[in-house]
Amino acid sequence: MTVPALPLNDGRTIPQLGLGVFQVPPEQTAEVVGTALEVGYRHIDTAQMYGNEKGVGDAIASSGIARDELFVTTKLNNSNHRPDDVRRSFDESLEELGLDHVDLFLIHWPMPEAYDGDYVSTWQAVAELTRDGRAKSVGVSNFEPDHLERIISETGVVPAVNQIEVHPRFGNEAARTASLERGILVEGWSPIGRARVLDDPVITTIAERIGRTPAQVTLRWHIERGDIVFPKTMHRARMEENFGLFDFTLSPEDVLAISALDQGAEGRLGPHPNNLNRW
């Protein structure tokens, strides 16, 4: 099964489905990622904060898959926002991964009240990593509309993606719309809402009608809306289930019905980006 590749605003492309390794124990990461690569995943999303970049790199090294067939993302730790720390920690990520480049490097959180409120110099330092090709694309994560506006207006550099919390009970539409209006693709983390949406009657009814699982229906909702998802699982059967998204579609009415489950701010599971200012 072929995973669609979406165009980024810098001329590159990104697979619309990947595997996330948030909370995968470092000692199990190589096995988990290796299994995902066997299933057919070619997009892996990790972060300095996760502590498992080495396992991702070990799995890639053992896979025998050509580097240009893979898309690897990692993210800047919250403690590394100063420009010198950006450069140092990025070098450390490449060493941990055992790679000469990453396909996408993100600021993990804006930290708007830390570092004297200066996340613009962080973004500038991240953007400069593309100059020698060691970061092919750069972007942000958990950026609100005003954060996006500020970094773009002050640097002239538009992120390729904004990775934000998105699931049926929290559409995060303000951040999502602000991203899309600026040509920034949206990656949805926690795409099935930590499994809390999987027993919702709207989703289970659709799943029963079309002969799919609630997880597949929920992930397909993201796909239909044009977002990128990387559900996290450590189990091969779930990886295979989550990979089976591209031989069926949802009707426009089904997409609207799932979107209507949005609870606004009450549906948010993670911290608000304006409130996370520590590491």
C-alpha positions in Angstrom: 0.0 0.0 0.0 1.4 3.4 -1.0 1.3 6.3 1.5 0.5 9.6 -0.2 3.3 12.2 -0.1 2.1 15.8 0.5 3.9 18.8 -0.9 5.7 21.0 1.6 6.1 24.8 1.0 9.9 24.4 0.5 9.5 22.1 -2.5 10.0 18.8 -0.7 7.3 16.2 0.2 6.4 14.4 3.3 4.6 11.0 3.8 1.1 11.6 5.2 1.3 8.7 7.6 4.2 7.8 9.9 5.0 6.1 13.2 5.4 8.2 16.4 7.7 7.0 19.1 6.6 9.2 22.0 6.8 7.3 25.2 8.4 4.3 23.5 11.1 3.1 26.0 14.6 3.7 24.6 15.6 0.1 25.1 12.6 -1.0 23.0 12.7 1.6 20.3 14.9 -0.2 17.8 12.7 -3.2 17.9 9.5 -1.2 17.6 10.8 1.0 14.7 12.2 -2.1 13.0 8.8 -3.7 13.1 7.2 -0.6 11.7 9.7 -0.5 8.8 8.9 -4.2 8.1 5.2 -3.3 7.9 5.9 -0.6 5.4 6.2 2.7 7.4 8.8 5.1 6.0 8.1 8.1 8.1 9.4 8.1 11.7 8.7 10.9 14.2 11.0 11.2 17.3 12.3 14.1 19.5 15.2 14.9 21.7 12.8 15.0 24.6 11.8 11.4 24.0 15.3 10.1 24.7 15.0 7.4 22.0 16.7 8.9 18.9 19.5 6.2 19.1 16.9 3.4 18.9 15.4 5.0 15.8 18.9 5.3 14.3 19.7 1.7 15.2 16.6 0.4 13.5 17.3 2.4 10.4 20.9 1.1 10.2 19.7 -2.5 10.6 16.8 -2.2 8.1 18.8 -2.2 4.8 16.3 0.5 3.5 17.9 3.2 1.4 18.1 6.5 3.3 16.3 8.4 0.6 13.3 6.2 1.1 12.9 7.3 4.7 11.6 10.5 6.3 12.9 11.1 9.8 11.8 13.9 12.0 13.2 15.0 15.4 12.5 18.0 17.6 14.4 20.5 19.7 14.3 20.0 23.4 12.8 22.9 25.5 16.1 23.3 27.3 18.0 24.0 24.0 16.3 27.2 22.7 19.3 29.5 22.8 20.9 29.7 19.3 24.2 28.1 20.4 22.3 25.3 22.1 20.1 24.8 19.0 23.3 24.1 16.9 24.9 22.0 19.6 21.9 19.8 20.3 21.1 19.4 16.6 24.6 18.0 16.2 23.9 15.6 19.1 20.7 14.5 17.5 22.4 13.6 14.3 25.0 11.7 16.3 22.3 9.8 18.2 20.4 9.0 15.1 23.6 8.0 13.2 22.5 10.1 10.2 24.1 12.9 8.2 20.8 14.7 7.9 17.2 14.7 9.2 14.3 15.3 6.9 12.5 17.6 9.3 13.6 19.4 12.4 11.0 21.1 14.7 10.9 23.5 17.6 9.0 21.2 20.0 7.3 24.0 22.1 7.3 27.8 21.7 8.0 28.4 25.4 6.6 32.0 25.0 7.4 33.1 28.6 10.8 31.5 28.8 14.1 32.9 27.5 12.7 36.4 28.0 10.0 35.5 25.5 12.5 35.2 22.6 11.5 32.2 20.5 12.3 34.2 17.3 16.0 33.8 17.6 15.4 30.1 18.2 13.4 29.8 15.0 16.1 31.8 13.1 18.8 29.3 14.4 16.6 26.4 13.4 16.0 27.8 9.9 19.7 28.3 9.4 20.2 24.5 9.8 18.9 24.0 6.2 21.9 25.9 4.8 24.2 23.0 4.7 21.5 20.4 4.1 21.7 18.7 7.4 18.1 19.6 8.0 16.2 19.3 4.8 13.1 21.0 6.1 12.3 22.9 9.3 9.1 23.6 11.2 7.5 24.1 14.5 5.3 22.2 16.9 2.5 23.5 19.3 2.7 27.0 17.8 -0.4 29.2 18.2 -1.5 31.7 15.6 0.3 34.6 17.2 3.5 32.5 17.6 3.4 31.8 13.8 2.7 35.4 12.9 5.6 36.6 15.0 8.3 34.3 13.7 7.2 34.8 10.1 7.0 38.5 10.3 10.3 38.9 12.1 12.4 36.4 10.1 10.6 36.0 6.8 10.9 32.3 7.1 7.7 30.2 7.0 7.7 26.8 8.7 7.1 23.8 6.6 4.8 22.2 9.2 3.2 22.9 12.5 2.7 19.8 14.6 -0.2 20.4 17.0 -2.7 18.4 19.1 -5.6 17.4 16.8 -8.3 14.8 17.2 -12.0 14.6 16.9 -12.7 16.1 20.3 -10.2 18.8 19.9 -9.9 20.1 16.3 -7.6 23.0 17.4 -9.1 24.9 14.5 -7.6 28.3 15.3 -4.0 27.0 15.1 -4.9 24.6 12.3 -6.4 27.4 10.2 -3.6 29.8 10.9 -1.1 27.2 9.7 -3.0 26.3 6.5 -3.6 29.9 5.6 0.2 30.4 5.6 0.9 27.4 3.5 2.1 25.4 6.5 1.0 21.7 6.7 -0.6 20.4 9.9 0.7 17.3 11.7 -1.8 16.0 14.3 -0.3 14.6 17.4 -2.5 12.4 19.7 -4.6 11.7 16.5 -7.0 9.3 18.2 -7.2 11.3 21.4 -5.3 8.8 23.5 -8.0 6.2 22.4 -10.7 8.2 24.1 -12.6 8.7 20.9 -12.7 5.1 19.8 -15.9 4.3 21.7 -17.7 7.4 20.5 -21.1 6.3 19.0 -20.6 8.5 15.9 -17.2 6.9 15.1 -18.3 3.3 16.0 -21.4 3.6 13.9 -19.4 4.7 10.9 -16.9 2.0 11.5 -19.6 -0.7 11.6 -21.2 0.6 8.5 -18.1 0.6 6.3 -16.4 -2.5 7.9 -13.5 -0.7 9.4 -12.2 -0.2 13.0 -12.8 2.9 15.0 -9.1 3.7 14.9 -9.0 3.4 11.1 -12.0 5.7 10.8 -10.5 8.3 13.1 -7.2 8.3 11.3 -8.9 8.4 7.9 -10.7 11.5 9.1 -7.4 13.2 9.5 -6.3 12.0 6.1 -9.5 13.3 4.4 -8.8 16.7 5.9 -5.3 16.8 4.5 -3.3 16.5 7.8 -0.4 14.3 8.5 -0.6 11.7 11.3 1.8 9.3 13.0 -0.1 7.2 15.6 2.0 5.6 18.2 1.8 1.9 18.9 4.3 -0.7 20.0 2.3 -3.7 18.6 2.6 -5.0 15.1 -1.1 -5.8 14.7 -1.9 -2.2 15.5 0.8 -0.9 13.2 -0.8 -2.9 10.4 -4.3 -1.7 11.3 -3.1 1.9 11.3 -1.3 1.5 8.0 -4.5 0.3 6.3 -6.0 3.8 5.6 -5.6 4.2 1.9 -8.0 1.7 0.3 -11.2 3.3 1.6 -12.6 6.8 2.0 -15.1 8.6 4.2 -18.1 10.4 2.8 -18.2 14.2 3.3 -21.1 13.7 5.6 -19.0 11.3 7.8 -16.1 13.8 7.9 -18.5 16.5 9.0 -20.1 14.2 11.6 -16.7 13.4 13.2 -15.7 17.1 13.0 -18.8 18.0 15.0 -17.5 16.0 18.0 -15.1 18.9 18.6 -15.4 20.1 22.3 -13.2 23.1 21.9 -10.9 23.9 24.7 -12.6 21.2 26.9 -11.3 18.5 24.5 -7.7 19.4 24.8 -5.6 16.7 26.4 -2.1 18.2 26.5 -1.0 21.6 27.9 -1.9 24.8 26.3 1.3 26.1 24.5 1.0 29.4 26.2 1.2 27.7 29.6 4.2 25.4 29.0 7.3 27.4 29.9 9.5 24.8 31.7 11.4 21.7 30.8 
